[in-house]
Amino acid sequence: MRKTTFSIIGACLLSSAIPLTVFSAVMGSSNYQIERDSLNVGGLDSQSASYASQDTMGEVGSGRSSSASYAVNGGYQQMADSSISITSPSDVTMEAVSGFSGGTSNGSTTWRVTTDNSTGYSLSVRANSSPAMLGQLNGSFIPNYAPAASDPDFTFSVGASAAAFGYSPEGTDIVQRYKDNGSSCNTGSGTTEDACWDGFSTSNVEVASSALANVPSGTNTVIKYRVGIGASRFLDSGVYEATIIVTATTL
């Protein structure tokens, strides 16, 4: 979308790479979900300091069977796999910024990860290209944001003759790198809004993680985007796009 010949629009086209296994629930409500059940004549859960044992009695048709189009894990013990799912938010169109006088453009997307895995999940992001934000004209781009040191910058900062595209994750499960003490990142336990800015890489960077299952409600992680253009930095007008890949995996 083009505003004027003096405007730039940064549009984030977002896709999700989702390694997951999907199960349907046999029963559920707004407060609980039962993914599997078993009809049998008995069973036992026993354990000691050195072992744990679960057994069932009387199951019929248990075991694993599959073909080119399906897989069935029959029976209570066969169904002991974990599942993970992630939402797929819509693309983001960020507000226009002048290519002559500069300015700041913001946008965000929210991903909800849900898993019954007892050891939790990890959420990571990466860009499809480097630089991440590419323009329509050959060779035009907005550089990736580069923090001043190895940790993210607490405040997004772009010089008068510079331009940059960066991100900041927010949520209850964000990793230590993006937590803060009110003035610095990767220290403390705070989650100050619109703080701890980083630049995208073509390699996966973990932004959120949890060591617990979170069914049925799941957990949201917000990725905030920002384009900053300095007052004396000229950029070609047109549409600039970034494709961001988000991956959720069980731990």
N, C-alpha and C positions, 0 to 999 in steps of 0.2 A: 504494500500500500504506500503510495507516494503522496506526501502532503504538498510541498512546494519544491522548487528547484534548490531551495536553501535548507531543506530539512533532511534528516536522517531518521529512519525508523529501525530499531533493533527488534527483530522478531525471533523468539526462541521457539523452534519447532522441536518438540520433545517426544522422545520415544522411550519405551521401556524394554530392556532385555531381561526376561524373567525366568530363571531356572526354577521350576516348581513342579510339584505333584498335586493334582487336584482330586479331592474326595467330596462326595455329597454327604449331607448329614441325614441320618435316619430320623432324628427328632431335634427340635430346637425351639427357642423363643428368644426374646430380647435379652434374656439373662443367662442363657446356657445353650450349649450345642453338644449333642451326642453324635459323633461321627460313625460309630460302629457299635453293634451289640451282638450278643451270642445267646442262642437257646441251647441248653445242655442240661445234664443231670447233676452237675457238681463241678467243683474246682477248688484249688488251693493256692494261696500265696504264702510262701514260706521263705525265711531268710535267716542268716546268721552274720557274724562279723566277716566271714570270708566268701559268702555266696548268697544269691537270691534266686528263687525258683517260682515260676508261675505255671500252673497246669490247668487243663479243663478236661472234662469227661463227657463222652457221649456225643461229640460233634460228628456230623455226617457231611461228607463232601468237602472236607477241608484240604488245604494244599494250594499250590500255585499252578495256574494254567493260563496259557496265552496263545495268541495268534498274531497275524500281521496287523489286525485292527483293534485288538482289545487285550487287556490283562486282568485277571481275576485273582485276588488273594483271598481264598476261602477259609473261613474259620477265624476265631478270636486271635490266636497267636500270629497267624499270617498277616493280620491287619495292623501290626505294630509299627507301621511306617508313619513318618511325620509329613505334614503338608505345610505349604507356604503360598500366600497369594499377595499380589500387589495391585493397587488401583492404577488406572491409566488416565491421568488428567488430560484436559484439552491443551492445545497449543496456546502459547502466550504471545500476545502482541504488545510490545512495550511502547510507551508514548514517544512522540517525535522529539528529536533534539536538533537544534540548528547546527549545521556544519560550519558556519562562520563564527558565531558568537559562543558556541559551546553550551554546556548544560548537563543535566543528570536525568537519566531515564531508569525507571524501576519496574519490576515485574516479579511474579512468584508463582510457584506451583506446589501442590501438596500431594504427597504420596502416602497412602495408608498401607502398612504391611501387617498381615495377620498370619500367625503361625501357631501350631500346636506343638512345635518342637520343644522339648523340655529344656534344651540348652540354648534356645533363642535364635537370633538371626543377625545378619549384617546387611547394611544398606550402603551402596557405593555409587559414585557418579563419575562420569568421564565425558569428554567431548568427542565428537566424531571427527574433528579436524583440529589442526593447530596452525594458526590461531582458531579459536572456536567460532568467533563471529566474523562471517565472511560477507562481503558486499556483492551486488549484482555485477558491477564492473570488474573486468579481469584485474586481479592484483589488489583490489580494494579490500580492506579488513580493519577491524578494531583489535588492537593487541590484547592478549590475555592480561588480566590484572597480575601484577608482580608485587607481593608483599615486600616490605623493606628488609625483613630478615626471614629466617626459616619458618617462623610461626606466622599465622594470619595477622593482618593488620586489624587492630581494634576499630579504627575508623577508616572508612573508604577515602582514599586521598589520591587525586590526580593533579599533576602540575599543569601550569597554564599552557604549556606547549605539548601536552601529552593527551592520550586517550586510552581507555581501558575498559574491559568487560570482565566482571568478577561475580562471585557468588558468596552467600552466607547461609549455612543451614541452621534451622531452629527446630526445637522439639524436645520432648522429655528424654529421648534416647540418643541425643547427639554425643559423639565421642569427645574425649578430652581435648583434642586439638582445637575444637571450636567452642570450648567453655572459657570463661573469663573471670577475672577478679574485679571487674569494673573499670579496668584501664588497660589490661593486657590479656592476650589470648594464650591458650594452652597452659593456663594456670588458674587455680581456684575452681569453683563449682558453679559459677553463675552462668546465666544464659541471657545476657543483655540483648534486647531486641535491636536488630539492624547493626550488629557488631560482629567482629571476627571475619574479615573479608579475605577471600582466597582467589587464586586464578585456576581455571580449568586445565586439566591435562588430558592427553589421550590414553593415559593409564588409569585404572580404577583407583579412586581415593575414597576410603571409608568415611562416611559422614554420620552414621548412626549405628548403634549396636545395642543388643540386650541379651542377657544370659537367661531369660525367662520366656516361657510361652505367653502369648497375649490374646488367645481366643476368648470370647468371640468378638471382642470390640476392636482389636487391632490397635496400632499406634501410628499417629501422623508424624511425618517429618516434612517441614516446609523448606524449600530451596528458594531463597530470594536472589534475584539477579539485579545487577546494576551496571549501566553504561555511564561512564563519565568522560566528558570531552572538555578540555581546557579552552579558555577564552581565545587563545592565540593559535589553537590547533585547527587547521583546515582539513576537512574530510569531504570526499565526494558525496553528493546527495544520492539517495536511493534507498532500497531496502537491504538491510543486513540481517542475516539469519545465522542461528547457531543450533545445531542438533545435539542435544544432551541425552546420554544413555544412562539409565538408572537400573541397577541390578540388585535384587534382593536374594539372599541365599541363607539356608539354615546353617547353624553352627554345630 
